[in-house]
């Protein structure tokens, strides 16, 4: 019953499924919630984050398979749109829990800058520039940032 409610099933469905009244189901749900601390341990929080990410990944994979295997263009389009929405929600979740910054444009700029620096350093290596030249380039870029 707890798992059914956690999955979002309505009380009427849960009650019918388990042969209980809606009131009994609600009481069980409330007792379960009241019987535990409101604070989750670090391990429980981490497990919840991993579970959520696993659920996002599973949904993305299932939608990709559905889009690939269906012969129905409307289903294919719906699957692609739904997968895009799930990917967006996954990114928003990562931002909400602090694993990604709110400003993804800044992340893109940082990635571009890191690629540029790596490219410059490879060229310096290819032409045999001394390590001091590498350091000078890095210091110059840090000063400009």
Order of alpha helices (4+ residues) and beta strands (2+ residues): alpha-alpha-alpha-alpha-alpha-alpha-alpha
